[in-house]
């Protein structure tokens, strides 16, 4: 609960914060967190509308989270619910109507909707009070549904949701709808850029870039906490990193098809041209209008650098492609960046990108078994990859697996 300020001020402050978030996934997570805080709810879920269904997109549960080891996160599967009166969330979306239910196990038999106890029984949880409300845009279109579970009093006891909070919750939902629409538009623009790249490079797919971005964000978050970084800075960086990581290989659009789509191994000259994609990608963001442009430039430029300095393109001016003064090699090139000379965003995307490439099927290879992938990452810690980030990656592998399941490759 927010203390010391009136409810109107609370809503305005939270609305201002969520409107600053640019990435859709980070935004949805933050919306659910802030909605729960506002009414002191133990748990909650967020559904987004997809056609005639609601897609279960995010969930949080403090009671279940407290049972996990530090750094671990709840694992959940995405699924869809028909927008119809049969379920609670479906009813709310279908009728654009809020439901405040004191006890989900005591819903009257003549109610059109029902509550399924399967999840509670599987994990040993008791869902009681529920506040479920639609997220509606200015055109009165339902974008999704927020469901808050088990309001708590000051002693932590589960109580019913206070009807007096309902107008404020709906006002919060209105602001959330604005933020979701804006972030959805940003995501759509990025995905169009990915689609253009996919026309040139079939490996550069939507699921691939979403996995790499989500892996990167997860690894970075855990790594930054271990480094003692302030939480506000971590959250700001998660937002821009996820979007930037999606565009890590966008510079390949400048590489000719003869090289990009060559079925066999590239010769040294072709390999040199292919490596220029890092520089081409960085050039797209050299006119910096925001922190995102800076992050996207760093990711594009640095995600093929290696911890031991043997990567590329090294210390170059991305505009000219020439080595920076003092970093020239005898052959006229640029010395590779090494260790902490490599921006953290570049280091984390390098790890996420290689993991995904090894774990997934490609036209030229079958997916590697997980044990072989992890062993390769361990072997390359300290040469290719930041060893601290590899350690974090191994520690958070359950979360990585969950992300992989969330963004499967298309058949």
N, C-alpha and C positions, 0 to 999 in steps of 0.2 A: 504494500500500500504506500502511496505517497503521503508524506506527513508535512504539516505546516503550511500548506497552500490550499486554496479552494479548488473545487473540482473543475471549474472552467479554466483556471490557470494551468492545471495539470494537463488537460486535453490540449490546450494551445501549445504548451511546451513540448509535449510528445509529438504533436503534429509537425511542429517546426523541425524536430530531429529526424523524423522518418522521411520528410520531404527532401532531406539532404542526401539520402541514400540513392545510389544510381543503379546498382546491380539488383536484378529481380530476386534472385535466391537469397541474398543477404537481406533484402528488404522484407521478404515474407517471414524470415526467421525473426527479424526485429519486431515486426508488427505483432506476431504472436507473443513474443516476450513482453512487449509493452502492454498489450491488452490484458495479459495475465496479471501483470503488476498492478494495473489500475484497479482491479477488483479482488486482488489477492487470491488468485485461483491457483490450485496445485498443479493443474494440467490443462492442456488444450490442444486443439488441432485446427489446421487451416486447409480448406478445400478450395481449389480453383475450378471455375467452370470451363469445360471443354466440350463443346457441342451440347448434347442433351444430357451430359453427365457432369458430376463433380469429381475432380481428381484429388485424392488424398495426398497433399503435398508436403506438409510439415506437421510434426507433433512434438510436444514437450510434456514431461511428467517429472516433477521434482521428487516425488516419492520413489519412483523406479530409478531415477538417475542417482539418487543417494545410495543405492545398493551396488552401483558400479565402482570400479577402481578409478582413482583420479586420472583425468585425461580421456577416459572412455566415454562414448556417447551412446544413447539409445539407438538400437538398430530397428528399422521399420521398413516395411514394404509399401510401395505406392499401389493404389488400387482405385477403381472408379465406383461411384454410387449413382444410380439413376436419379435424375431430377424428377422426383415424384413424391407423393404424400406418404409412401410406405416407410421411409426412414426419417429420422429427426432432421438431419442435414438436408436431405432431399426435400422435405416439406418446407423448410425455411427458404430454400432457393426457389421452390415452385410457387410459393405464395408471397415472397418478399416480406416475410413476417418473422418477428423475433419470438423465440420460445424461451421462457424462464421456467424450468422444471425443478421443483424442490427435491425430488427423488426419482431417479431414472428407473428404479425397480418398482415404483408404485404408479406408473402411468396408467390411467384408467383404461379399461378394456375397450371402451367405445372410441378411443382416440384413433385417428387415421394412421398415425405413425407409431412405431414401436422401437424399443431399445434392445439390441442384441448383447447378451452377456458373455459371448465367446472370448473376447479379449480379456475381460476381467478374470474369467475362470482360468485362462491360460497362464496369466502372469501373477495371479494372486492380488489383484487390485479391486477396490470397491468404488465404482462410480456412483456418486449420489447426486449432488446438485449440478445442473447443467444450464448454461446460458448460451444459446445459439442464435446468431444473428446474421443477416445478409450483408454483404459488402456490395453496395450499389453505386454506380457512377451517376453523373449529372443527367444522363439520358435515361435514367431509371432502369438500366440494364444491370442484371446481377452478374458481378465478376467472380464471386465466390462466397464462401461461408466461413465464419469464425465460430468455433465451438469452445467454450471455456468450461472447465470441469472442476467441481469441488472447491467452492469458495471457502475460505478459512477465516476464523476470527483471530483476535490477538493472541490467543493461546494455541493456535494451530488446529483447533477443532473444526471439522467440516460443518458448514452452515449453508442455508439457502442464499442465493444471490439476492442482494437488496434491490427491490424494484426502483428505488430512488436513483440507482446508478444507471438505469436503462437509457435515459435520454443522453447522458454523457457518453455511454458506450456507442450509441448510434452516431453521435457526432464524431467520435473517434473513427468509426467505420467509414464515414464520409471522407475524412481526410486520408484514410488508408486507401480508399478507392482511387483518389487522385494520384497518390504515390505509385500505386500498382499500375495504373494506366501509363504513367510516364516511364516507369522502369520497363514495362512491357514493350513500349515503343523503342527504347534504347536497345533492348535485347533483340528486337526484330531487325534493327539496323545492323547490328553486329552479325546476326545470323545470315543476313543477305550478303554481307562481305564474305562470310564463310562459304556460302553457297557459290559465290563467284569463284572462290579459290578451289572449291571442289570440282568445278567444271574443268579446271586445269590439272588438279591433283586429286584423284579419287580417294586417297587416304585421308584427306582433310575434310572429314565428315562432321555433321552436327554432334552425334554422340561422342566422337573422339574429342572434340574441343571442349565439350561440356565435362567430360570425365577429367581431362587434363586440368581444366580450370578448377573443378571441385576438389580434385586431389591436391592441387597447389595450395588452395585456400586452407584445406584441412592441415596439411603439413606445416604451412607457415604459421597458422594459429598456435599449434602446439609448440613449435620451435620458438616463436616469439615469447611465449609465456615462460619457457625454460630460460630464456635470456633475460627475463625480468622486465620486459617492455610494458609500458603503461597500457591498461586495457583500452582506453579511448583510442590510442594510436593503433593498436591491433585491429580494432573494429574498422577504423578508417581505411587501413591498408587492405583488409580483407575485401572491402567493397571494390576498390579499384583494381586489386590484384585479380579477382575473378574475371572481370571483363577483359583486362589486359592479357591474361593467360589464354583466353579463347582465340586471340589474334596472334599467337606466337609465330605461326608459319605463314602469315598473310603475304609476306614478301615473295613467296613462291609464285605468285601470280605474274611476276616479272621474268620468270625463267622460261626458256623456250620449251615447247612440247618435245622436241627431239631429245632433250636431256631429261626433262621432268618425267616423261612417260617411257623412257628407255627401259625395256624389260630386263636387260642384263646389267652387269656391273659397269659403273662409270669409269672411264679412263681418267688419268690425273688432270687433264685439261678440263674435261667435263665436270669433274668433282670440284675444281676451283670455281667454275661458273655456278654450280649448284650452291656452293657455300656463300655466294653473294646474296642469297635470299635474306640472310640476317640483316645485311646492310640495307637492302631494298625495303624490308619491313620497317626498319627504324626510320627511314626517310619519310614514310607516310605520316609520321607523328612529330616531325621536326618543328612544325609551327605549333607551339604548345599553348593551348587555351585553358588547360585544366590539369589537375594532378593525374587524371587518367591518361592524357597524352604523354606525360613524362613516364608513367608506369609502362604504358604500351611500348614506348620506344625502348626502354630498358629491357623488357622481356624479349622483344624481337631481336635486339642487338646481342643479348647476353646468353640466350638459352642454349647455345652450343659451345660456350666457354667451358673449360674443365678446371677442376680444382688445382691440378698440377701445372696449369699453364699451357697445356697442349691443344687447347680448343681453338675456336675461331669466332669472329674475325679479329679479335684482339683489340688493342688500344688504337682505334681508328677514329677519324672524323667521319661519321656516317654520310655526310653530305658529299664529301670529296672521295671517300674510300681510301684516303691516304693515312699512313701512320701518324699518330700524334708525335710532336717533337720529343725526342728522348726515348721513344719506344720503337725506333726502327731496328729491323734485323739486318744482318749482313746481306741477305738476299733481296732487300728492298721492301719487305713486307712489314707487318706490325707484330710486336711481341704479344702473345696471348695473355689475357688477363688470368690471374691465378688467385686462389684462396679468396680472401675478403676483398680483393680488388673487383671481384664479380658482384654485381648488385644482388642482394638477397632474392629479389624476384626472379632474376635469371637463374640463380642456383636452384631454386625450388621448382621452377618450371622444367628445367633440365631433367631433374629426377622424375617428376610426374610424367613427362613426355616419354622418357625411355621405358618406364614401368608400363605405360599403356601400350607402347609399340610391341614390347615383348609379350605382353599378356593377351593380346588380341590377334585374331586371324588376319592375315594379309594375303594378297594374291600370290605372294612368293613364299609364304610360310604358314604353318599351323601355330596356334597359340602355344606358348611354353607353359609347362606346369608351374603352378605358383612357387613350389619349392625351388625350382631352378631359377625363376626370376629373382626371388629374394636372395638366393645365394650369389647371383651375379651382382646385385646391388651392393651386397656386403663386400664382395671382392673389389668392387670399384670405388668403395668409400675411401676417400683420401687421394684418389687419382682422378677419376671422373667427377665424383660427387662430393659435396660438403659432408664430411663424416657425421657431424651432429645432426644434419637433416636426415641422413639415412637412418640413424638411430631412432629419431622421432618417427620416421615412416614405419619402421618395423614395429614400434610400440603401438602405433595406431592402425595396424593392418585391418582390424575388424571394421573400422570406419571406412577404410579404403574399399573393402569388399562391398560394403553397403552402397557406396557411391557407384561402383561398377554395376551393381544390379539396377540402380536407378536409371542409368543411361545405357541400355543395351544397344548393340549394333543392329541396324535394320537388316532384315533377311534379304 
